[in-house]
Amino acid sequence: MLCHFRIVSFLEQISHLPSCTLSGGETLIKEGDCLHRLYFLLSGKVQVSRDDVRIAVIKTPGSVLGEMSVLLGVPSTASVVAMEESSFYIAEEPVSFLDAYPKVAIHMARGLAHRLDSATRYMVDVKTQLSGCSDHLGLVDGALDAITHRDLKDKATPDV
């Protein structure tokens, strides 16, 4: 019940934002496009895919879409397509919006933290399964290690 209350309270905080509705099959975000807005799922269901591989199906009201592109200052890292009629709130100037609404930024950070935790758990599971492999599958362990420990100093960090 507490979780439902948080979502309802969150949606009330952003209810002043403009909204849009898409029909099933319509694209909200196209991978590779420059994105200068955040979307908040109000209702419906969307599919997130990267390189034509489905990553997730999202149907939880309050879910944030486009945050990676906005926060990293890069083109969209995935496509988002409505699987059924879906409605969204839109934050047109996302950085200014997040500055003005820190509780929304925390909500978004929690979502990112949950996704990172899931990816980390999956990575640990894969590394555990492959730990004894000496053939080509063992290379995956080295690749995962390189990804998680790569030096990000050279990456430009957008002003936030």
ZAMARGU-4260 file (C-alpha; in steps of 0.2 Angstrom, whole numbers, plus 5000, padded with zeros to 4 digits):
<rodrens>
0) 5000/5000/5000 | 5014/5012/5004 | 5022/5009/4987 | 5005/5013/4978 | 5004/5029/4989
5) 5021/5035/4983 | 5017/5033/4965 | 5000/5042/4967 | 5009/5056/4977 | 5023/5056/4964
10) 5010/5057/4949 | 5001/5071/4958 | 5017/5081/4959 | 5020/5081/4941 | 5002/5082/4935
15) 5004/5100/4930 | 5016/5094/4915 | 5009/5093/4898 | 5004/5076/4892 | 5002/5065/4877
20) 4994/5049/4872 | 5001/5036/4859 | 4992/5022/4851 | 4999/5005/4851 | 5013/5003/4839
25) 5018/5022/4840 | 5036/5026/4844 | 5039/5038/4859 | 5058/5038/4858 | 5069/5032/4844
30) 5086/5025/4847 | 5099/5037/4842 | 5089/5053/4842 | 5094/5068/4852 | 5082/5069/4866
35) 5078/5085/4876 | 5064/5079/4887 | 5059/5066/4900 | 5043/5056/4899 | 5033/5049/4914
40) 5022/5035/4911 | 5004/5039/4916 | 4995/5023/4909 | 4998/5010/4897 | 5013/4998/4892
45) 5028/5001/4882 | 5042/4991/4875 | 5060/4997/4877 | 5073/4990/4864 | 5091/4993/4859
50) 5098/4987/4843 | 5081/4978/4840 | 5083/4968/4855 | 5069/4969/4868 | 5076/4975/4885
55) 5060/4978/4895 | 5042/4980/4895 | 5036/4994/4906 | 5019/4997/4913 | 5021/5004/4930
60) 5014/5022/4931 | 5027/5034/4936 | 5041/5026/4927 | 5053/5038/4919 | 5058/5036/4901
65) 5073/5046/4892 | 5082/5049/4908 | 5099/5040/4902 | 5100/5051/4887 | 5096/5067/4897
70) 5108/5063/4911 | 5122/5057/4900 | 5120/5071/4887 | 5120/5058/4873 | 5107/5052/4860
75) 5094/5040/4865 | 5101/5024/4870 | 5085/5014/4866 | 5069/5015/4857 | 5052/5015/4867
80) 5037/5010/4858 | 5019/5009/4865 | 5012/4992/4865 | 4994/4998/4869 | 4987/5015/4871
85) 4999/5024/4883 | 4999/5041/4891 | 5014/5051/4897 | 5018/5067/4906 | 5032/5077/4897
90) 5046/5088/4905 | 5052/5098/4891 | 5067/5106/4900 | 5072/5091/4910 | 5087/5098/4919
95) 5078/5114/4925 | 5063/5103/4929 | 5074/5091/4940 | 5082/5106/4949 | 5065/5113/4953
100) 5058/5096/4959 | 5071/5087/4968 | 5059/5074/4974 | 5056/5069/4956 | 5075/5068/4954
105) 5076/5056/4969 | 5061/5046/4961 | 5071/5045/4945 | 5087/5040/4954 | 5078/5026/4963
110) 5073/5019/4947 | 5090/5020/4940 | 5097/5012/4956 | 5085/4997/4954 | 5090/4994/4936
115) 5108/4995/4941 | 5105/4983/4955 | 5096/4971/4943 | 5110/4972/4930 | 5124/4969/4944
120) 5114/4954/4950 | 5113/4947/4933 | 5132/4950/4929 | 5137/4942/4946 | 5126/4927/4941
125) 5134/4926/4923 | 5151/4928/4930 | 5148/4914/4943 | 5142/4902/4930 | 5157/4905/4919
130) 5170/4906/4933 | 5177/4888/4929 | 5176/4890/4910 | 5193/4890/4901 | 5186/4890/4883
135) 5179/4905/4874 | 5164/4907/4886 | 5177/4911/4899 | 5181/4927/4889 | 5164/4934/4894
140) 5170/4935/4912 | 5185/4945/4907 | 5174/4956/4896 | 5161/4959/4910 | 5176/4964/4922
145) 5183/4976/4909 | 5166/4984/4907 | 5163/4986/4926 | 5180/4993/4929 | 5184/5004/4914
150) 5190/5021/4917 | 5177/5034/4914 | 5188/5049/4917 | 5188/5053/4898 | 5169/5054/4897
155) 5162/5071/4897 | 5150/5074/4911 | 5136/5086/4906 | 5133/5101/4918 | 5120/5096/4930
</rodrens>
